[in-house]
């Protein structure tokens, strides 16, 4: 990997990128699917003890062709609280409930909300549109069981980061088309919004850890093995009709290869009349919002923005 020299990184991010680049690790795509998954999960080793939280429960949901797990985080007794349905990142190929555990705990505590984290099935075993269908099924389940888990259906939020933000954007639109569930806000952290990888930010920032354009192309190949599907609005929401969608909060990293498509999607929403808050973090790398503060201290500010958007839903 080549160090990210395209812009002046945030000092915390610069130190982290330099540390990781010095290790000379292979790209995710060079590790293969199982190797990439094992590497991503290995990040849990030696992690700080999880933030204590009132209650965590796991439920298995039947979905078409199988079942998926969801993990529910409650920050305290009583309620009702805002309901956040969360979709993790990882290029639709890697990531899990476990890799999202620490972030979901921080989010539930910071926003005083109930988080339903969705273990949607992954490509290449389950390519498009399976993750979309799993995400949609989990959203319906969370809405239908809101009272049981102490949440308020009038404050239903979909939230995702990276590929998970792609899923959040897609299910928000599909819920609009289906007449529900009613979503109060969509929160998208550095979303994947289009299959094109020829924007300036892909070339300028896609040469270094934590996300390269080579790995982005690999993820797309595994998720959408039929190139003709990639322009589908359920794969590339930048190409969808986004009118009459719920208010959006979009977070984008200034030194993220996904920067340009995230900003483009925000502009697409505004042009369609969707109320939107865009937060552009100059000098921040991909994944900054979900990093543990002990690794990337500036992630604390992003968590505050996410929590504020949830509380305002």
N, C-alpha and C positions, 0 to 999 in steps of 0.2 A: 504494500500500500504506500501511497505517496502522501506525505504530510499535507494537511489542509492549509494551503497558503493563499487561498483566493481572497480572503478578507481578514480583518483583524478580529480574532476570536475573543470572546469574553475570557477574562483571565482564568476563571475556573475551568471553562471548557478547553482552553488552550493547554492547560496543565494536564487535563485528563486525556486529550487527544495525543499529546506528546508521549505520555506514559504508555498508552496503548500502541502507538505506532512503533515505539522503541522495542516492543516485544516481537515485531515482525511476524505477526500471526497471519495465517492464510485467510482468504476471503471466505465468506459463508458458502458461496457457490462452489468453492474448491473443496470444501469439507463434505459436500453431498448432503442429502436431506437428513439422514440420521445423525451425521456428524454435526451439522449445523444445529439441530435440535439439542443434541447432547451439550454442545458448547454453550448454548443459550441457557439451558437449565443449570449448567455448572456455575453460572453466575450467582446462584443461591448459596453455594458453598462459602462458608465463612462470613455470610451476611450477618448484620446486626440482628439481635432478637426482634421479632415482630412487635409492632406497637400494640399494647394491650387494647382490647376492644370488648364491648359488652357481650356480643354474641356472634358466632359464625356458624352457619349451617350449610350443608350441601344437599342439593336435590337433583335427581336425575329426571330429565324431561324426555318423553317419547317424541320423536320427530320422524318425518318420512324417511324410511329406510334405516332407522336406528334409534339412538338415544344420545343425549348430550348432558353434561353436568352443568349446573349453575351453582355458584357459591354466593351466599347472602351475608352481608356484613351490616350489623346493627350497632350504632355507636352508644346506645343507651336504652333504657326501658321506655315504655310509653310511646307516644306518637299522636297523630300521624306525622311522618316526615316526608320530605321530597324523596321520590323514587328515581334512582339513577340506574339505567341499564347500560352496562359498560362492556365494550368490545376491545380486547387487547390487540396490540400490534404484533408484527412479525411476518409481514409479507404474505399473509394467509397460509404460511408454511410452517413457521415456528411460533413458539409462545404457548402459554397454558395458563390455567387458573393459578398454578403455583408461582409462575414467574410474575404474575400480577398481584400476588397476595399482599406484599408490603405496600404497594401503591394504593390498593383498594382500602386498606386499613387507614392509611393517612387521609385519603379522600373522605371516607365516611366520618372520620373524627373532625376534620377541618370544616366540612360543609354541614355537619349534623344531618346527614342523609342516610338512607338505606341504599347500599350498593348491591346490585345483582350483577355479578361478573359471569360472563357467558363463555363456556368452553366449547365454542363452535368447532365443527370438524374441519380438518386442515387438508390442503392440497399437498402432494399430488394425489393422495388416496381419494380425496373428496374435492375435486376441482369445482370451479364455477358451474352452476349457481348454488352449490350446496351450502357454503358458508353464509350466503345471503339468506337462504331459506331457513337455516338454523337460527340466524340472528332474528329474523322476523318471528319465528315460533317462540323464541325466548322473550321477545318484547310482548307478545300477546299473553304469554303465561304470566309474566310479571304484572301486567295490567290486571289480568283476571284474578290474581291472588294478592292484590295490593292490600286489602284489609287484613289478610292473614299475617302479612309481614310488617304491618304497622306503617303503611305508607299512604300517601294522598295522590289519587289518580289525577287530580287537577294540577299536580306538580311533577308530571312525568318527564324525565330528561333522558335523551340518548347521548352517550358520550363514548368517544373512541379516540385512539391515537394511531397514526400512520394507517396501516391497512384496516385497523379497527375503526378509524375515523371514516374510511371509505364505506364500511358496512353501516356505520351510524347514519351517514348521509343518505345512503340508499334506502335503509328501512324507514327513515323519516319521510322520504318521498313516497314509498310504497304504502305507508300508513295513510298518507294523504289520499292516495288513489283508492284505497280500500275503505275509506270512511272511518278509519280508526285503527288502533287506539289513538286517542288524542295526545299529541306530544306538545309540551309547553316550551321546550327549548332543545336545540341540538348543539352539542359542544364538540368541536372537531379540532384535535391537536395535530398539527402538521399532516393534514389528510392527503392520501393518495386519491387524486381526482381524475386522472387521465392516463391512458396507456402510452401516450407519446413520451419519449425520453430525449427529446431534442431541444429542450428549453435551456437558456443560458445557465440556470442554476444547476442543472444536471451535469453540465460539462465543468462548471467552475468549482462546485463543491462535492462532486461525486467521485472523488479519488481517494478518500481516506475513511478510516473508522469514524463513526459507527455505521455508516451506510454508504455504499458505493453504487454508482450507476450500473456497474456490471452485476451486482447482486440484485438491484431492482429489476433488471432485465430477466434474470434467473427466476425471481419470484413470479413475474408476469408469465413466463413460459410454463411454470408449474401450475399456476392458478388458472390460466386460460390457454390450454394447449392448442385450441383452435383460434388462430389469429383473427378470424372473422368475427369472433365474439367480443373482441376487446373494445370495440366502439359502442357496445351495448350500454344503455344508460345505467344498468345495474352493475356494470363493471367500471365504467368511466362516467361518474356523475356530472362531470363538467359538460357533458353532452346531453344532459337531461333537461326537461322542462322543470324549473325549480320554483315556479310561481306558487303563491299561497302555502309556502312552507313555514314551519315555526321559526321564531327568532333564533338566530345563530350566534354563537361565540366561536371564533376561529383563532387559534394560536399557530404562529409560524416562526420558525427559526431562521434568522438571517443568513446563516452559513449551512443551511440544510439543502441537499439536492432537491427536496420537495418544495422549496420555498416558492418558486414561480407558479407551480400548479395550485398551491394553497392560496396564494394571493389571487390567482385567476378565478378560483372558485368563489372566493369572497366577493369579487367584482361581479361574477355571474349572479350570485344571490342578490346583491344590491340592485343590479339592473332589472331583476325580476320583482323588485319591491319588497324583498324580505328584510326585516330589521336585522341589523348585524353589528357586532362588536369585533373588530379585528385587532389582534395584539401581535405586533411584529417585534420579535426579540433579536435585535441586531447582535451578531457575534455568537448566536447560540446554534448548537449542533442538533442533529436529528435525535429525537428521544428525550430532549431536555426536561420536559414536563413530568416524566415519570421516574427519572433518576432519583435514587435515594439522596437526600441532602448531604449525607456523609461523603458521597462520591462527587456530587455536583451541587454545591451549596446554593447556587442561584436558582435551582429548581423550586426552592421555597416560594419565590415570588409567583411562579407559574401556578403552583398549587393554590395560592391565595386567589388568583384570578379564576381558576376553575371553581373553587368553593364559592366565591362571590356570585358567579353566574348561576350556580345551582340554587343558592339561597334566594336569588331574585326570580327564580322560575315561577 
